[in-house]
Amino acid sequence: MSECCKKYEADLIDIYYGELEMSDEIKTHLEECDLCASYLKGLEEVKSDLSLLDSDINIDNIVDETLIRKAFAAVDKKTEKKNRFFDLAIFLSIAAVIIAAALMLAYKGYGIYLIYFQAAVFFLAPIGLLGVIKMRQFKEGV
């Protein structure tokens, strides 16, 4: 296929989609070139084949909205379960550190420091809990 025919093929595609008018030059080329004429004929055959498939498809009958809602609910449930597990892991880690520190103080015989530590945890834990609650509300959009 010559370079000239490649240029005409691009023009034939534009003609096929209605973006270009068929000029006399293209008509004469189609009369002389069997390859380009068969190319245009092939495009028209494709158009006729596609017109058979051209029918209105009602998307409402294909996709059920309740199915989509159930899918989103399942994803949300998995995400929430994962978040709860992560929160539990953080809580258990912090609790283990606090208990280990208290046991270390008791084992070393620092009773007075153990009392200070318990008082600090007793007063500071609720303040930290307020921050956790605010973060949770911000994350959930409440």
C-alpha positions as CSV (number, residue, x, y, z in Angstrom):
1,M,0.0,0.0,0.0
2,S,1.4,3.4,-1.0
3,E,1.7,6.4,1.2
4,C,-1.0,8.1,-0.9
5,C,-3.4,5.3,-0.1
6,K,-2.7,5.7,3.6
7,K,-3.6,9.3,3.4
8,Y,-6.8,8.4,1.6
9,E,-7.6,5.8,4.2
10,A,-7.5,8.5,6.9
11,D,-9.7,10.6,4.8
12,L,-12.1,7.7,4.2
13,I,-12.4,7.2,8.0
14,D,-13.3,10.9,8.4
15,I,-15.9,10.5,5.6
16,Y,-17.3,7.4,7.2
17,Y,-17.8,9.3,10.5
18,G,-19.2,12.3,8.7
19,E,-16.4,14.6,9.6
20,L,-15.3,15.2,6.0
21,E,-17.2,15.5,2.6
22,M,-16.2,13.3,-0.2
23,S,-14.2,15.4,-2.7
24,D,-13.8,14.8,-6.4
25,E,-10.2,13.9,-5.8
26,I,-11.2,11.1,-3.4
27,K,-14.0,9.9,-5.8
28,T,-11.5,9.6,-8.7
29,H,-9.0,7.8,-6.4
30,L,-11.7,5.3,-5.4
31,E,-12.5,4.6,-9.0
32,E,-8.8,3.9,-9.8
33,C,-7.7,2.1,-6.5
34,D,-9.4,-1.2,-5.7
35,L,-7.7,-1.3,-2.3
36,C,-9.2,2.0,-1.1
37,A,-12.6,1.1,-2.6
38,S,-12.7,-2.2,-0.8
39,Y,-11.6,-0.4,2.4
40,L,-14.6,2.0,2.1
41,K,-16.9,-0.9,1.4
42,G,-15.5,-2.7,4.5
43,L,-16.3,0.3,6.6
44,E,-19.8,0.4,5.3
45,E,-20.3,-3.3,6.0
46,V,-19.1,-2.8,9.5
47,K,-21.6,0.1,9.9
48,S,-24.4,-2.2,8.7
49,D,-23.3,-4.9,11.0
50,L,-23.2,-2.5,14.0
51,S,-26.6,-1.1,13.1
52,L,-28.1,-4.6,13.9
53,L,-26.6,-4.3,17.3
54,D,-27.8,-0.8,17.8
55,S,-30.7,-1.1,20.2
56,D,-31.8,0.7,23.3
57,I,-30.6,-1.2,26.4
58,N,-32.4,-0.4,29.6
59,I,-29.6,-0.3,32.2
60,D,-32.2,-0.5,35.0
61,N,-33.1,-4.0,34.0
62,I,-29.5,-5.1,34.0
63,V,-28.1,-3.6,37.2
64,D,-30.2,-3.8,40.3
65,E,-29.7,-0.9,42.7
66,T,-30.1,-3.2,45.7
67,L,-27.2,-5.3,44.5
68,I,-25.0,-2.3,44.3
69,R,-26.1,-1.2,47.8
70,K,-25.3,-4.6,49.2
71,A,-21.9,-4.6,47.6
72,F,-21.1,-1.2,49.1
73,A,-22.4,-2.3,52.4
74,A,-20.2,-5.4,52.4
75,V,-17.2,-3.3,51.6
76,D,-18.0,-0.8,54.3
77,K,-18.5,-3.6,56.8
78,K,-15.1,-5.1,56.0
79,T,-13.5,-1.7,56.3
80,E,-15.1,-1.0,59.6
81,K,-14.1,-4.5,60.9
82,K,-10.5,-3.8,59.9
83,N,-10.6,-0.4,61.6
84,R,-12.0,-1.9,64.8
85,F,-9.2,-4.6,64.8
86,F,-6.6,-1.8,64.3
87,D,-8.1,0.2,67.2
88,L,-8.1,-3.0,69.4
89,A,-4.4,-3.7,68.5
90,I,-3.4,-0.1,69.5
91,F,-5.4,-0.4,72.8
92,L,-3.8,-3.7,73.7
93,S,-0.3,-2.4,72.9
94,I,-0.7,0.7,75.1
95,A,-2.2,-1.4,77.9
96,A,0.7,-3.8,77.7
97,V,3.2,-1.0,77.9
98,I,1.4,0.5,81.0
99,I,1.2,-2.8,82.7
100,A,4.8,-3.6,82.0
101,A,5.9,-0.3,83.4
102,A,3.9,-0.8,86.5
103,L,5.2,-4.3,87.0
104,M,8.8,-3.1,86.5
105,L,8.4,-0.4,89.1
106,A,6.9,-2.9,91.6
107,Y,9.7,-5.5,90.8
108,K,12.4,-2.9,91.3
109,G,10.9,-1.9,94.7
110,Y,10.0,1.7,93.7
111,G,6.7,1.7,95.5
112,I,6.3,5.5,95.7
113,Y,7.0,5.8,92.0
114,L,4.4,3.1,91.4
115,I,1.8,5.2,93.2
116,Y,2.8,8.3,91.2
117,F,2.6,6.3,88.0
118,Q,-0.9,5.0,89.0
119,A,-2.1,8.5,89.8
120,A,-0.7,9.8,86.5
121,V,-2.5,7.1,84.5
122,F,-5.7,7.6,86.5
123,F,-5.8,11.3,85.7
124,L,-4.2,11.4,82.2
125,A,-6.1,8.4,80.7
126,P,-9.5,10.2,80.6
127,I,-7.9,13.2,78.9
128,G,-6.3,11.0,76.3
129,L,-9.6,9.2,75.8
130,L,-11.2,12.5,74.9
131,G,-8.7,12.9,72.1
132,V,-9.4,9.4,70.9
133,I,-13.1,10.0,70.9
134,K,-12.7,13.3,69.0
135,M,-10.5,11.6,66.4
136,R,-13.1,8.9,65.9
137,Q,-15.9,11.4,65.5
138,F,-13.9,13.3,63.0
139,K,-13.0,10.2,61.0
140,E,-16.7,9.0,61.0
141,G,-17.9,12.5,60.0
142,V,-20.2,12.9,63.0
